Amino acid sequence: PSSKYYGVIHFRDGKRWQARYHDAAGKLKYIGIFDDEDAAAHAYDAKIKEHGLESIRKVNKVDETGRLIPKTVAPAFGMSRSAPATKRKSEYYGVSQKGPMWRACYRDAGSNKKHIGTFENEEEAARAYDAKIKKLGLQSRRKMNEDAQGRLVAKPGRA
């Protein structure tokens, strides 16, 4: 189950909160386990800022008093079956929507489908896809989402 804050999920014991993030290469990094959801969110924000990832990862917003503002996400679980799905096609290569989350996948040199990870937004998934393709040296065989300056560029006809 998810939290009302970015980078925080319910820990498996159901009583505590786990803070985690994806580094610049899209690799999942664990920060720690916290008794308080807000403390986990603050730890996540500090780690994102420490590693200079604010431009590619979401940071929790705070109000003028310094209190955290919950993220706004469309309901995913517990929606009535009559409610229409909000699934849409991704603007980026290697990215698809899975419920409220975005999945990054690629095909290896043998054309076998490989799962990279699940992300809170489409842009994070696209950057993780590109990082994996670069790491494996598949740029000449797979389409990329970033231009030469590292900016995300939508698939043709999707911008």
Buried (B, 14 or more C-beta within 10 A) or exposed (E): EBBBBBBBBBBEEEEBBBBBBBBBEBBEEEBBBBEEBBBBBBBBBEBBEEEEBEEBBBBBEEEEEEEBEEBEEEEEEEEEEEEEEEEEEBBBBBBBBEBBBBBBBBBEEEEEEEEBBBBBBBBBBBBBBBBBBBEBEBEEEBEBBBEEEEEBBBBEEEE
